[in-house]
Amino acid sequence: MFLKKIAVLISFLLISLISNSQSQNSNKTFLYQGRIDKLQNDNIVLIGTASSVTFNFTGNECSILLQSIDSYEHHNYVQLVLDGKYIGKIRIEKGAVQSFPIQITSNKKEHRLEIYKNTEAHSGGILFAGTTAKLTAISFKKKKKIEFIGDSITCGAASDPSDVPCDKGEYLDHHNGYYAYGPTLSRAIGAAYLMSSVSGIGMYRNWNDENKDEVIMPDAYPNLYLTKDSSKPKYDFAFQPDIISIALGTNDFSGGDGKKERLPFNAAKYVSNYINFIKMLYEHNPNVQIVITNSPMVNGEKAVVFEECLKKVKNAFAEDKNHKAIQIFKFKPMTPKGCTGHPDVADHKVLADEYGPFLKKLLNEK
């Protein structure tokens, strides 16, 4: 699909203007959602999982200009939805901006193309450098909003071996951000969403790091690109979600790779970091409803400790009269069928079906 790739040289100046979700360009021809970096001339960088650009166009000719940009210059992926139908993903090789023709099969007068980043923030940004299509105005209706903060499970990482088998390729080849549980349930309940998730990340330590060499979520979150790189713009908190869902702890409880030093789980540090993280979120989102979740991947005695920690976090805000009471959601235990012990796309549908009604009820109460 979309085999022809034409190298196109485009010069652009990386000037960050605003980072927002559910925003538009000045001509009302592009709709942007998720963690993105707006540049000059309607160019944008898709940063976070399932961040997207959408446009309407007339006629049967459309190509999109994309580039995988980061210091490693490896390949990346986007996923496409044309006229409401999912039509697959595009692999974007390293190098210059490339042109990807979109095959139009219907005779509709006006079409809508949605371009979603399939891979996560740490896979590098994807530059959207425009389209050859004849654009028409695009509008969007206001929706309730959910932000999903989490790790590789939330990213939809290692969930899709349909194009590249689990034992082939690279970690990012098996991502499927569009069908991760957050975007899936949001589409089902008619909510807008923002993904702030990073593989391997935790609340006080990461999968294989005791917060020595790698950034943890409380430090990465305020950076638009979910890193500690001070050269990158700050996140502007413009999304203002109705609900923030936090699913962090799988990596804090992890034993790592069994080779690198791994200390016993520190419940006090986990709870303390969690409380401080929520306080920061409240500062920027004073009217938000926060939901904290367990993990379908943490079982046995660890699951018991995990739930005790979540209760301590909730109880820390029990006397807080300025915010809505924190809610706890418990996923059912799951034996994942994806790559490297992760849920696959079907598993994500199960998680979405579990979690969606709970979030929909909270949204309807607002």
BELWOBEL-V862725 format. One record per residue. N is the residue number from 0. RES is the residue in one letter. PHI is phi as a letter, one per 20 degrees, with the letter a starting at -180 (999 if undefined). PSI is psi in whole degrees, -180 to 180 (NA if undefined). D_FIRST is the distance of its C-alpha to the first C-alpha in Angstrom with 2 decimals. Layout:
N,RES,PHI,PSI,D_FIRST / N,RES,PHI,PSI,D_FIRST
This chain:
0,M,999,133,0.00 / 1,F,l,54,3.76 / 2,L,f,-31,5.45 / 3,K,f,124,8.70 / 4,K,c,120,10.94 / 5,I,d,122,14.48 / 6,A,f,128,17.30 / 7,V,c,128,19.47 / 8,L,e,118,22.90 / 9,I,c,128,24.06 / 10,S,e,137,27.33 / 11,F,b,151,27.95 / 12,L,d,120,30.89 / 13,L,f,81,30.36 / 14,I,d,116,32.98 / 15,S,f,122,32.66 / 16,L,e,-47,33.96 / 17,I,a,148,33.46 / 18,S,c,122,31.50 / 19,N,b,177,31.28 / 20,S,c,145,29.35 / 21,Q,l,51,28.91 / 22,S,c,169,29.87 / 23,Q,c,163,29.01 / 24,N,f,172,29.31 / 25,S,f,-27,32.43 / 26,N,e,1,30.89 / 27,K,m,33,29.58 / 28,T,d,-17,26.08 / 29,F,c,139,24.30 / 30,L,d,126,24.85 / 31,Y,d,141,24.75 / 32,Q,b,147,25.17 / 33,G,n,-170,25.87 / 34,R,f,104,27.05 / 35,I,c,161,26.04 / 36,D,d,114,27.86 / 37,K,e,131,28.40 / 38,L,d,-165,28.88 / 39,Q,f,159,30.11 / 40,N,l,36,28.56 / 41,D,m,13,26.36 / 42,N,f,144,24.43 / 43,I,c,160,24.08 / 44,V,d,121,23.29 / 45,L,f,121,21.58 / 46,I,d,-65,23.80 / 47,G,e,166,24.14 / 48,T,g,132,22.01 / 49,A,m,16,20.34 / 50,S,f,151,21.82 / 51,S,b,160,20.10 / 52,V,c,136,20.17 / 53,T,c,142,19.98 / 54,F,b,156,20.67 / 55,N,d,148,21.35 / 56,F,b,160,20.74 / 57,T,d,161,21.69 / 58,G,n,-179,20.19 / 59,N,d,20,16.76 / 60,E,d,126,15.84 / 61,C,b,124,14.45 / 62,S,c,149,13.14 / 63,I,d,144,13.94 / 64,L,d,119,15.79 / 65,L,c,153,15.61 / 66,Q,b,135,17.54 / 67,S,e,117,18.39 / 68,I,c,121,22.18 / 69,D,a,178,24.84 / 70,S,f,-20,27.53 / 71,Y,e,-21,25.50 / 72,E,l,42,22.54 / 73,H,e,179,20.14 / 74,H,f,168,16.48 / 75,N,b,180,15.67 / 76,Y,b,147,13.16 / 77,V,c,160,12.76 / 78,Q,d,147,11.83 / 79,L,d,139,11.34 / 80,V,c,118,13.62 / 81,L,d,123,13.80 / 82,D,l,41,17.18 / 83,G,n,1,18.03 / 84,K,d,128,15.11 / 85,Y,f,126,12.96 / 86,I,d,10,9.23 / 87,G,o,-170,8.16 / 88,K,c,158,8.41 / 89,I,d,133,7.82 / 90,R,e,127,10.00 / 91,I,d,110,12.51 / 92,E,f,161,14.59 / 93,K,f,158,18.31 / 94,G,o,-153,19.92 / 95,A,f,171,20.04 / 96,V,g,137,18.26 / 97,Q,d,150,14.79 / 98,S,d,129,13.32 / 99,F,d,113,9.83 / 100,P,f,139,9.52 / 101,I,d,126,9.02 / 102,Q,e,120,8.81 / 103,I,d,120,12.29 / 104,T,d,-18,13.41 / 105,S,e,165,16.83 / 106,N,d,18,20.03 / 107,K,f,147,21.28 / 108,K,f,-36,23.33 / 109,E,c,138,22.17 / 110,H,d,159,18.96 / 111,R,c,128,18.60 / 112,L,d,128,15.81 / 113,E,d,127,16.46 / 114,I,d,116,15.13 / 115,Y,d,138,16.45 / 116,K,f,123,17.10 / 117,N,e,-37,15.98 / 118,T,e,173,18.39 / 119,E,e,177,22.12 / 120,A,g,-40,24.60 / 121,H,f,-3,25.62 / 122,S,e,-4,22.17 / 123,G,n,158,22.89 / 124,G,f,159,22.20 / 125,I,d,117,19.13 / 126,L,f,125,20.29 / 127,F,e,111,19.07 / 128,A,d,23,20.50 / 129,G,o,-175,19.95 / 130,T,b,155,17.97 / 131,T,e,-5,18.53 / 132,A,f,155,18.73 / 133,K,e,104,22.21 / 134,L,f,148,23.26 / 135,T,c,167,25.71 / 136,A,f,149,27.81 / 137,I,c,141,26.59 / 138,S,c,163,29.00 / 139,F,b,147,29.08 / 140,K,e,149,31.76 / 141,K,f,134,33.67 / 142,K,c,160,32.90 / 143,K,f,153,34.61 / 144,K,c,139,33.06 / 145,I,c,134,32.48 / 146,E,d,134,31.90 / 147,F,d,115,30.76 / 148,I,d,127,32.27 / 149,G,a,-161,31.47 / 150,D,d,-149,30.10 / 151,S,f,-32,27.10 / 152,I,f,-47,27.47 / 153,T,f,-35,27.22 / 154,C,f,-21,24.19 / 155,G,m,24,22.24 / 156,A,f,147,22.22 / 157,A,l,27,21.67 / 158,S,d,-10,20.69 / 159,D,c,94,17.24 / 160,P,e,18,16.85 / 161,S,f,-34,14.14 / 162,D,e,-41,11.59 / 163,V,c,118,14.52 / 164,P,g,156,17.90 / 165,C,g,-33,20.88 / 166,D,e,10,22.63 / 167,K,c,163,19.88 / 168,G,m,-155,18.57 / 169,E,d,169,20.19 / 170,Y,g,-45,21.47 / 171,L,f,-15,18.94 / 172,D,f,-17,16.00 / 173,H,d,11,17.43 / 174,H,f,154,17.95 / 175,N,b,83,17.02 / 176,G,f,-35,19.07 / 177,Y,f,-36,17.98 / 178,Y,d,15,19.36 / 179,A,f,161,22.38 / 180,Y,f,-34,25.65 / 181,G,f,-58,26.64 / 182,P,g,-38,23.77 / 183,T,f,-49,23.66 / 184,L,f,-31,27.40 / 185,S,f,-43,27.52 / 186,R,f,-38,25.22 / 187,A,f,-34,27.39 / 188,I,d,6,30.63 / 189,G,m,36,29.59 / 190,A,d,150,30.16 / 191,A,e,154,28.69 / 192,Y,b,158,28.02 / 193,L,c,131,28.12 / 194,M,d,123,27.08 / 195,S,c,80,29.43 / 196,S,c,148,28.53 / 197,V,b,130,28.47 / 198,S,f,140,27.96 / 199,G,m,-3,31.27 / 200,I,e,154,33.39 / 201,G,c,-175,36.65 / 202,M,e,-35,39.58 / 203,Y,c,-16,42.06 / 204,R,b,164,40.29 / 205,N,d,-177,36.82 / 206,W,g,-44,35.45 / 207,N,c,34,37.03 / 208,D,b,133,39.08 / 209,E,e,40,42.43 / 210,N,m,42,41.64 / 211,K,d,-48,42.70 / 212,D,d,-19,39.67 / 213,E,d,155,36.95 / 214,V,e,138,36.85 / 215,I,e,166,37.48 / 216,M,g,-43,36.25 / 217,P,g,-27,39.49 / 218,D,e,-33,39.21 / 219,A,f,-34,35.46 / 220,Y,g,-44,35.23 / 221,P,f,-10,37.15 / 222,N,e,131,34.84 / 223,L,g,-37,31.85 / 224,Y,e,8,29.65 / 225,L,l,41,31.25 / 226,T,c,-177,33.04 / 227,K,d,14,36.63 / 228,D,f,110,35.70 / 229,S,f,-15,38.39 / 230,S,f,-15,36.60 / 231,K,e,152,33.96 / 232,P,f,156,34.92 / 233,K,f,154,36.50 / 234,Y,f,136,34.95 / 235,D,e,-2,36.74 / 236,F,l,27,36.88 / 237,A,f,-18,36.14 / 238,F,f,-42,34.06 / 239,Q,l,69,37.27 / 240,P,f,155,35.90 / 241,D,f,-35,37.98 / 242,I,c,138,37.15 / 243,I,d,122,36.31 / 244,S,d,125,35.17 / 245,I,d,120,35.93 / 246,A,c,81,34.73 / 247,L,c,133,36.08 / 248,G,q,-25,38.11 / 249,T,g,-44,35.94 / 250,N,f,-31,35.98 / 251,D,f,-37,39.61 / 252,F,e,-11,40.62 / 253,S,f,151,38.49 / 254,G,e,4,40.35 / 255,G,m,-156,37.88 / 256,D,e,0,37.04 / 257,G,n,-2,40.63 / 258,K,d,-45,41.26 / 259,K,f,150,41.59 / 260,E,g,131,44.62 / 261,R,c,117,44.16 / 262,L,e,160,47.02 / 263,P,g,151,47.92 / 264,F,g,133,46.26 / 265,N,d,95,48.25 / 266,A,f,-40,48.48 / 267,A,f,-41,50.65 / 268,K,f,-40,48.25 / 269,Y,f,-49,45.26 / 270,V,f,-44,47.20 / 271,S,f,-46,48.61 / 272,N,f,-39,45.26 / 273,Y,f,-47,43.81 / 274,I,f,-46,46.75 / 275,N,f,-36,46.55 / 276,F,f,-44,42.82 / 277,I,f,-39,43.47 / 278,K,g,-41,46.34 / 279,M,f,-42,44.05 / 280,L,f,-40,41.58 / 281,Y,f,-36,44.54 / 282,E,g,-37,45.71 / 283,H,e,-17,42.57 / 284,N,c,71,41.84 / 285,P,f,-23,45.35 / 286,N,d,10,44.47 / 287,V,f,151,41.66 / 288,Q,e,122,41.74 / 289,I,d,134,40.82 / 290,V,c,129,39.59 / 291,I,d,140,39.67 / 292,T,c,159,38.13 / 293,N,e,-161,38.64 / 294,S,c,134,35.88 / 295,P,f,-10,34.72 / 296,M,e,-7,34.49 / 297,V,d,118,38.17 / 298,N,c,177,40.64 / 299,G,m,-144,44.28 / 300,E,f,-35,46.87 / 301,K,f,-38,44.30 / 302,A,f,-37,43.15 / 303,V,f,-47,46.78 / 304,V,f,-41,47.26 / 305,F,g,-50,44.00 / 306,E,f,-37,45.26 / 307,E,f,-40,48.65 / 308,C,f,-44,47.10 / 309,L,f,-39,45.18 / 310,K,f,-38,48.45 / 311,K,f,-39,50.22 / 312,V,f,-47,47.64 / 313,K,g,-46,48.04 / 314,N,f,-25,51.82 / 315,A,f,-21,51.95 / 316,F,d,14,51.12 / 317,A,f,-33,53.30 / 318,E,e,5,55.92 / 319,D,f,108,53.48 / 320,K,e,-5,54.40 / 321,N,e,-11,52.13 / 322,H,c,160,48.83 / 323,K,f,147,47.50 / 324,A,g,134,48.13 / 325,I,f,137,45.36 / 326,Q,d,147,43.65 / 327,I,d,131,42.59 / 328,F,d,135,39.79 / 329,K,d,113,39.64 / 330,F,f,148,36.45 / 331,K,f,150,37.24 / 332,P,g,145,36.93 / 333,M,c,140,33.63 / 334,T,e,103,32.66 / 335,P,f,149,29.09 / 336,K,d,7,26.44 / 337,G,e,-162,23.83 / 338,C,e,148,23.82 / 339,T,l,44,27.10 / 340,G,m,19,29.07 / 341,H,d,158,26.89 / 342,P,f,144,26.03 / 343,D,e,-177,22.68 / 344,V,g,-41,20.77 / 345,A,f,-39,23.23 / 346,D,f,-39,26.10 / 347,H,f,-35,25.08 / 348,K,f,-39,25.28 / 349,V,f,-46,28.77 / 350,L,f,-41,29.76 / 351,A,f,-41,28.60 / 352,D,f,-33,30.59 / 353,E,f,-48,33.60 / 354,Y,e,-32,33.57 / 355,G,g,-51,32.41 / 356,P,f,-35,35.65 / 357,F,f,-47,37.76 / 358,L,f,-37,36.11 / 359,K,f,-41,36.10 / 360,K,f,-43,39.84 / 361,L,f,-40,40.48 / 362,L,f,-39,38.65 / 363,N,f,-20,40.69 / 364,E,e,-15,43.84 / 365,K,f,NA,43.25
